Amino acid sequence: MQLVVAIPDQNQLTGAHAGRWVLFDARGSVLREGEGEPASMPLAERIVAVVPVSRMVFIETALPPVGDAKRDALLRYAIEDKLTIDPATVHAVVLGRALGEDTANLFVVAAIDRSWLRGAIDWLATAGRTPQLVVAASEGIDAVGHEWRVVLAGRRGFAKRPDGFVYGFDADANGAPPFALSLALREMIKLGRAPTALAVSADGDASALVSGWSASLGVPIRPAAADDTTLRAPHWSRLRANSPANLLQGEFARAGSRDAWVQALRPALYVMAAMFALQWLGTVADWWRLDRQRRAALTAQEQLFRETFPQAQTIVDAPLQMQRNVAALRRERGMAASDAARLQLARLAQIAASEPQLKIKSVEIDGRNATLQGDWSAATLPAGMRERITGMGAEFESTGLAGGTQGIVIRLRAAP
C-alpha cells in the first residue's frame, strides 16, 4: 500500500496541523482518503509527501559537463546568482535537462528551504510516518508533448513544462491571465521554445477561461480534466523513490532512509548485540579463570622458593630467583650447567662398569642429550641394571649392530 500526504503550507509545522491524505492499494486503486493529523493517518509500506509548489523555486541554469557527484557539489554555487536568499539555506536537486534547441548544458533545478523541508519530514516522522518520497505537487500531473499543463486551485496556480520546470503564480481575481504566466510565455516565445498549447484545469469550469486567455496569451488553450490534479490522481502510484524529482537526495537521502534501514536491520542488530554480550562474558570468565590459576601458580612458586631458600628476604620473581640460586649452587659445587649431560653420562657409565660383560660401543653428547650404544641385548642386560638406568629417565631402543647382532641404544636427557 501507498499513502500520499499533502504537506500543509505552514511556516512552522507541528503535530496539531492536519493534512489531506489518500491511501492506495498495490494496484493503484484508492482505498481510503481523509484529512487529519499525522498520528491519525493510516500506516503503509510506502509514504509519499507532497510539497506545495509555493514552497519551491524552479531554476533553469547551465551546469558543467561533469559527473553527477561533482555536479551536485557545484549545484549550490551554480544557482547562487538566481536566488534572493543565502544559498547555504537552500536544498537543491537536478530534475533533468531542459527541453528545446540550444539547451545542451541547461538543466532544470528544484530548490527548497532546507529548514522547512526538515520540519516537513519531521512532521510526519515524529508520528511514525517517515516518507520515502518527497516531491512537489506538480509531480501529480503529466505535461506531454509540447504542451504546458496549467493548474488553478483557488487564488494560486502553476504551469508545468514537459521538462519538469514549474512556474508558480497568483490567479487574477477578474479572470485575466496571470502576469507571471504571460511573462514566462513571452520569454519562451522569444527563445523559440513556446508551447504548442496550454491544457488548463481549474477548481471550477476551465472552459470559461479558454476564450479570454487565448486572445491575451497568443497560445492555443484547451480545458483539461481537473480530477487528475488531486491526490487521487493515478499518477501518484507510479512514482518511484529513485525518481529525479525525489527531494530526498544528498543529506536528506541519508536522513530519509535511516529509519527504514534501522527497522530492517533491527533483528540482526539484536542478534549481533546478544552474540557480542555472550562473547564478552565468555572472555571475562576465561580471563578470571586464567588469572586465578596464575595467582595460584605464583603462590605455589613463592612457597616452594621459601621452603628451598628460607634465608631469602624478598621475593620479586620467584622463578627467576630460583633459577639464579640453583645456578649459584651448581657453581659452588663445580657443576656447570653445560656439563649436566656429561654428569648423567658418567653416572650411566658407572652403572654399566658394574657389569664387565657389557661392552660400550659408542657415546654421543648433543647439548643436554646423551646417547650410549652397546652390544647388549634384552637377554644379556640384567634386570636390576635396567631398573637403575630407567630411574635416571633414560629411554631404551633396540637397534641392529654390525655383524647382524641386536643391540640396545640408551638415550637420556640431563635434568635442568
C-alpha positions as CSV (number, residue, x, y, z in Angstrom):
1,M,0.0,0.0,0.0
2,Q,1.0,3.6,-0.5
3,L,0.0,6.7,1.5
4,V,0.1,10.1,-0.3
5,V,0.1,13.0,2.1
6,A,-0.2,16.7,1.2
7,I,2.0,18.8,3.5
8,P,0.2,21.9,4.8
9,D,1.5,25.2,3.5
10,Q,2.5,26.4,7.0
11,N,5.7,28.2,8.1
12,Q,6.0,26.1,11.3
13,L,4.6,22.6,11.2
14,T,3.5,20.9,14.5
15,G,1.7,17.7,15.2
16,A,-1.5,19.6,15.6
17,H,-1.5,20.6,11.9
18,A,-3.8,18.4,9.7
19,G,-3.0,17.3,6.2
20,R,-5.0,15.7,3.4
21,W,-4.1,12.0,2.6
22,V,-5.1,9.2,0.2
23,L,-4.4,5.5,0.6
24,F,-3.7,3.4,-2.5
25,D,-3.6,-0.3,-2.8
26,A,-0.9,-2.3,-4.7
27,R,-2.8,-1.8,-8.0
28,G,-3.1,1.9,-7.6
29,S,-6.8,2.0,-6.6
30,V,-8.0,4.4,-3.9
31,L,-8.8,2.5,-0.6
32,R,-9.4,5.5,1.7
33,E,-8.9,9.2,1.9
34,G,-9.3,11.8,4.6
35,E,-7.7,14.7,6.5
36,G,-6.1,14.8,9.9
37,E,-3.0,14.9,12.0
38,P,-0.1,12.6,11.1
39,A,-0.8,10.3,14.0
40,S,-4.3,9.6,12.7
41,M,-3.2,8.7,9.2
42,P,-3.1,5.0,8.2
43,L,0.2,3.2,8.0
44,A,1.6,2.0,4.7
45,E,4.6,0.3,3.2
46,R,5.5,3.5,1.3
47,I,4.7,7.1,2.2
48,V,4.8,10.0,-0.4
49,A,4.9,13.5,1.0
50,V,3.7,16.2,-1.4
51,V,5.2,19.7,-1.1
52,P,3.1,22.8,-2.1
53,V,4.5,24.4,-5.3
54,S,4.5,27.7,-3.5
55,R,7.3,26.4,-1.2
56,M,9.6,25.7,-4.1
57,V,11.6,27.6,-6.6
58,F,12.4,26.1,-10.1
59,I,15.6,27.3,-11.8
60,E,16.9,26.8,-15.3
61,T,20.7,27.0,-15.2
62,A,23.8,25.9,-17.1
63,L,25.9,23.2,-15.4
64,P,29.4,21.9,-16.5
65,P,29.6,18.5,-18.2
66,V,30.9,16.6,-15.1
67,G,29.8,13.5,-13.2
68,D,26.7,13.5,-11.1
69,A,28.6,13.6,-7.8
70,K,30.7,16.7,-8.8
71,R,27.7,18.3,-10.4
72,D,25.7,18.1,-7.2
73,A,28.6,19.6,-5.3
74,L,28.7,22.6,-7.7
75,L,25.0,23.0,-7.8
76,R,24.7,25.4,-4.9
77,Y,27.2,27.8,-6.5
78,A,25.6,27.4,-9.9
79,I,22.3,28.8,-8.7
80,E,23.7,31.4,-6.3
81,D,23.1,34.3,-8.7
82,K,19.5,33.2,-9.3
83,L,18.5,33.2,-5.6
84,T,17.5,36.1,-3.4
85,I,18.5,34.2,-0.2
86,D,21.6,32.6,1.1
87,P,22.4,29.5,-1.0
88,A,23.6,27.7,2.2
89,T,19.9,27.7,3.4
90,V,18.7,26.0,0.2
91,H,18.4,22.3,-0.7
92,A,18.5,21.8,-4.5
93,V,18.2,18.8,-6.8
94,V,18.6,18.4,-10.5
95,L,15.4,17.3,-12.2
96,G,16.9,16.8,-15.7
97,R,17.8,18.6,-18.8
98,A,15.8,21.5,-20.2
99,L,14.0,20.7,-23.4
100,G,14.5,22.8,-26.6
101,E,17.1,23.7,-29.1
102,D,20.5,25.0,-27.8
103,T,19.8,23.7,-24.3
104,A,22.6,21.0,-24.2
105,N,24.0,22.4,-21.0
106,L,20.8,23.7,-19.4
107,F,19.3,21.8,-16.5
108,V,16.1,22.2,-14.5
109,V,16.8,22.5,-10.8
110,A,14.2,22.4,-7.9
111,A,15.2,24.4,-4.8
112,I,13.5,24.5,-1.4
113,D,14.3,26.0,2.0
114,R,16.4,23.4,3.9
115,S,15.0,24.1,7.4
116,W,11.4,24.0,6.1
117,L,11.9,20.7,4.4
118,R,13.5,19.2,7.5
119,G,10.4,20.4,9.5
120,A,8.0,18.8,7.0
121,I,9.8,15.5,7.2
122,D,9.9,15.6,11.0
123,W,6.1,16.5,11.0
124,L,5.4,13.0,9.5
125,A,8.4,11.1,11.0
126,T,7.5,12.1,14.6
127,A,4.2,10.2,14.2
128,G,5.9,7.2,12.7
129,R,5.1,8.1,9.1
130,T,8.6,8.6,7.7
131,P,8.3,9.4,3.9
132,Q,10.4,7.5,1.4
133,L,9.5,10.0,-1.4
134,V,9.1,13.8,-1.1
135,V,8.0,15.6,-4.3
136,A,6.4,18.8,-5.4
137,A,2.7,18.9,-6.0
138,S,3.4,19.4,-9.7
139,E,4.6,15.8,-10.0
140,G,1.0,14.7,-9.7
141,I,0.3,15.7,-13.3
142,D,1.9,15.0,-16.7
143,A,2.8,17.6,-19.3
144,V,3.2,15.7,-22.5
145,G,4.4,16.6,-26.0
146,H,5.0,20.3,-26.4
147,E,2.0,21.4,-24.2
148,W,2.2,23.0,-20.8
149,R,-0.2,21.9,-18.1
150,V,-1.8,24.8,-16.1
151,V,-3.5,24.1,-12.8
152,L,-5.6,26.7,-10.9
153,A,-6.5,26.0,-7.3
154,G,-8.2,28.9,-5.6
155,R,-6.1,32.0,-5.7
156,R,-2.9,30.2,-6.7
157,G,-1.8,28.1,-9.6
158,F,1.2,26.8,-11.5
159,A,2.2,25.9,-15.1
160,K,4.3,22.8,-15.7
161,R,6.6,22.3,-18.8
162,P,7.3,18.8,-20.2
163,D,10.8,19.0,-18.8
164,G,9.5,19.5,-15.2
165,F,10.1,23.2,-14.9
166,V,7.2,24.9,-13.0
167,Y,6.1,28.5,-12.9
168,G,4.1,29.4,-9.8
169,F,1.7,32.3,-10.0
170,D,-1.3,34.0,-8.3
171,A,-4.6,33.8,-10.1
172,D,-6.2,37.1,-11.2
173,A,-9.4,37.9,-9.3
174,N,-11.0,39.2,-12.6
175,G,-10.2,36.1,-14.6
176,A,-7.4,37.7,-16.6
177,P,-4.3,35.6,-17.4
178,P,-1.8,35.6,-14.6
179,F,1.0,38.1,-15.2
180,A,3.8,35.6,-14.3
181,L,2.4,33.2,-16.8
182,S,2.2,35.9,-19.5
183,L,5.8,36.9,-18.8
184,A,7.0,33.2,-19.0
185,L,5.3,32.7,-22.3
186,R,6.7,35.8,-23.8
187,E,10.2,34.8,-22.8
188,M,9.8,31.3,-24.2
189,I,8.4,32.6,-27.5
190,K,11.4,34.9,-27.8
191,L,13.7,31.9,-27.3
192,G,11.8,29.8,-29.8
193,R,10.6,27.3,-27.1
194,A,7.0,28.3,-26.8
195,P,4.4,25.5,-26.1
196,T,2.0,24.4,-28.8
197,A,-0.9,24.8,-26.4
198,L,-1.9,25.2,-22.7
199,A,-4.0,22.5,-21.1
200,V,-5.8,24.3,-18.2
201,S,-7.6,22.6,-15.3
202,A,-9.3,24.6,-12.5
203,D,-11.5,24.0,-9.5
204,G,-14.5,25.2,-11.5
205,D,-15.2,25.1,-15.2
206,A,-12.0,25.8,-17.1
207,S,-13.8,26.3,-20.4
208,A,-14.8,29.9,-19.3
209,L,-11.1,30.8,-19.2
210,V,-10.2,29.4,-22.6
211,S,-11.7,32.1,-24.8
212,G,-10.5,35.0,-22.7
213,W,-6.9,33.7,-22.2
214,S,-6.3,32.6,-25.8
215,A,-6.5,36.1,-27.2
216,S,-4.3,37.6,-24.5
217,L,-1.6,35.0,-24.4
218,G,-1.3,34.3,-28.1
219,V,-1.2,30.5,-27.4
220,P,-3.9,27.9,-28.1
221,I,-5.7,26.9,-24.8
222,R,-7.9,23.9,-24.1
223,P,-9.6,22.7,-21.0
224,A,-8.2,19.7,-19.2
225,A,-9.8,17.3,-16.6
226,A,-9.5,18.6,-13.1
227,D,-9.7,15.3,-11.3
228,D,-6.1,14.3,-12.3
229,T,-4.6,17.2,-10.3
230,T,-5.8,15.9,-6.9
231,L,-4.2,13.4,-4.6
232,R,-6.5,10.8,-6.1
233,A,-4.7,11.0,-9.4
234,P,-3.4,7.6,-10.6
235,H,0.0,9.3,-11.4
236,W,0.9,9.3,-7.7
237,S,1.0,5.5,-7.6
238,R,3.5,5.3,-10.5
239,L,6.2,7.5,-8.8
240,R,9.3,5.7,-7.7
241,A,11.8,6.5,-4.9
242,N,14.6,6.8,-7.5
243,S,12.8,9.5,-9.4
244,P,14.9,12.6,-10.1
245,A,12.1,14.6,-8.6
246,N,12.6,13.0,-5.2
247,L,13.8,15.7,-2.9
248,L,15.3,13.1,-0.5
249,Q,18.8,13.3,-2.1
250,G,22.1,14.2,-0.6
251,E,21.9,14.8,3.1
252,F,18.2,14.2,3.1
253,A,18.6,10.8,1.4
254,R,20.6,9.6,4.4
255,A,18.1,11.1,6.9
256,G,15.1,9.8,5.0
257,S,16.3,6.2,4.6
258,R,18.0,5.9,8.0
259,D,14.9,4.8,9.9
260,A,13.9,2.3,7.3
261,W,17.3,0.7,7.4
262,V,17.3,0.6,11.2
263,Q,13.9,-1.0,11.1
264,A,15.0,-3.6,8.6
265,L,18.3,-4.4,10.4
266,R,16.9,-4.3,13.9
267,P,16.5,-8.1,14.3
268,A,20.0,-8.7,13.0
269,L,21.4,-5.9,15.3
270,Y,19.7,-7.5,18.3
271,V,21.3,-10.9,17.5
272,M,24.7,-9.3,17.0
273,A,24.4,-7.4,20.3
274,A,23.5,-10.7,22.1
275,M,26.4,-12.5,20.5
276,F,28.8,-9.7,21.4
277,A,27.5,-9.8,25.0
278,L,27.9,-13.5,25.3
279,Q,31.4,-13.3,23.8
280,W,32.3,-10.6,26.2
281,L,31.0,-12.5,29.2
282,G,32.9,-15.6,28.0
283,T,36.1,-13.6,27.6
284,V,35.7,-12.2,31.1
285,A,35.1,-15.6,32.5
286,D,38.2,-17.1,30.8
287,W,40.3,-14.1,32.0
288,W,39.1,-14.5,35.6
289,R,39.8,-18.3,35.5
290,L,43.3,-17.9,34.0
291,D,44.1,-15.1,36.4
292,R,43.1,-17.2,39.3
293,Q,45.3,-20.1,38.0
294,R,48.2,-17.7,37.5
295,R,47.9,-16.3,41.0
296,A,47.7,-19.9,42.4
297,A,50.8,-20.9,40.5
298,L,52.7,-17.8,41.7
299,T,51.7,-18.5,45.3
300,A,52.9,-22.1,44.9
301,Q,56.2,-21.0,43.4
302,E,56.8,-18.5,46.2
303,Q,56.0,-21.1,48.8
304,L,58.4,-23.6,47.2
305,F,61.1,-20.9,46.9
306,R,60.7,-20.0,50.6
307,E,60.9,-23.7,51.6
308,T,64.0,-24.2,49.4
309,F,65.7,-20.9,50.3
310,P,64.4,-19.9,53.7
311,Q,67.2,-17.3,54.0
312,A,65.7,-15.2,51.2
313,Q,64.3,-11.9,52.5
314,T,62.4,-10.5,49.4
315,I,60.6,-12.4,46.6
316,V,60.1,-10.4,43.5
317,D,60.2,-13.0,40.7
318,A,60.2,-16.5,42.3
319,P,61.0,-18.5,39.1
320,L,63.9,-16.2,38.1
321,Q,65.3,-16.1,41.7
322,M,65.0,-19.9,41.9
323,Q,66.9,-20.3,38.6
324,R,69.7,-17.9,39.8
325,N,70.0,-19.6,43.2
326,V,70.2,-23.1,41.7
327,A,72.9,-21.8,39.2
328,A,74.8,-20.4,42.1
329,L,74.7,-23.7,44.0
330,R,76.0,-25.5,40.9
331,R,78.9,-23.1,40.5
332,E,79.7,-23.5,44.2
333,R,80.0,-27.3,43.7
334,G,81.8,-27.1,40.4
335,M,78.8,-28.3,38.4
336,A,78.4,-26.2,35.4
337,A,75.1,-26.3,33.6
338,S,76.7,-27.2,30.3
339,D,78.2,-30.3,31.9
340,A,74.8,-31.7,33.1
341,A,74.7,-34.3,30.2
342,R,78.3,-35.4,30.9
343,L,77.5,-35.9,34.6
344,Q,74.5,-38.0,33.7
345,L,76.6,-40.0,31.2
346,A,79.2,-40.5,33.9
347,R,76.6,-42.0,36.2
348,L,75.4,-44.2,33.4
349,A,78.9,-45.4,32.6
350,Q,79.5,-46.1,36.3
351,I,76.4,-48.4,36.3
352,A,77.5,-50.1,33.1
353,A,81.0,-50.7,34.6
354,S,79.5,-52.9,37.3
355,E,78.8,-55.4,34.6
356,P,82.1,-56.2,32.9
357,Q,80.5,-58.4,30.3
358,L,78.6,-55.5,28.8
359,K,80.7,-53.5,26.3
360,I,80.0,-49.9,25.3
361,K,80.3,-49.3,21.5
362,S,79.8,-45.6,21.2
363,V,78.9,-42.4,23.2
364,E,77.4,-39.2,21.8
365,I,76.6,-35.9,23.6
366,D,74.5,-33.2,21.9
367,G,73.7,-30.3,24.2
368,R,71.8,-31.7,27.1
369,N,71.2,-35.1,25.4
370,A,73.4,-38.1,25.8
371,T,73.2,-41.3,23.7
372,L,75.1,-44.5,24.7
373,Q,75.1,-47.6,22.4
374,G,76.3,-51.1,23.3
375,D,76.1,-54.7,22.1
376,W,73.7,-55.6,24.8
377,S,70.5,-57.4,24.2
378,A,67.4,-57.7,26.2
379,A,68.7,-61.2,27.4
380,T,72.1,-60.0,28.4
381,L,71.1,-56.7,30.2
382,P,70.5,-57.5,33.9
383,A,67.0,-56.5,35.1
384,G,68.5,-54.7,38.1
385,M,70.7,-52.6,35.9
386,R,67.7,-51.8,33.6
387,E,65.7,-50.5,36.6
388,R,68.6,-48.3,37.8
389,I,69.0,-46.8,34.3
390,T,65.3,-46.3,33.9
391,G,65.2,-44.4,37.2
392,M,67.6,-41.9,35.7
393,G,64.9,-41.1,33.0
394,A,66.7,-43.0,30.2
395,E,64.9,-44.4,27.1
396,F,65.8,-47.8,25.6
397,E,65.6,-48.6,21.9
398,S,66.6,-51.8,20.1
399,T,68.8,-51.4,17.1
400,G,70.8,-53.5,14.7
401,L,74.6,-53.7,15.2
402,A,77.5,-54.6,12.9
403,G,77.6,-58.3,12.1
404,G,73.8,-58.7,12.2
405,T,73.6,-58.8,16.0
406,Q,70.9,-56.9,18.0
407,G,71.9,-54.2,20.5
408,I,70.4,-51.6,22.7
409,V,70.7,-47.8,22.5
410,I,70.2,-45.8,25.7
411,R,69.1,-42.2,25.4
412,L,68.7,-39.8,28.3
413,R,68.2,-36.1,28.8
414,A,70.0,-34.4,31.6
415,A,67.8,-32.7,34.2
416,P,67.9,-28.9,34.1
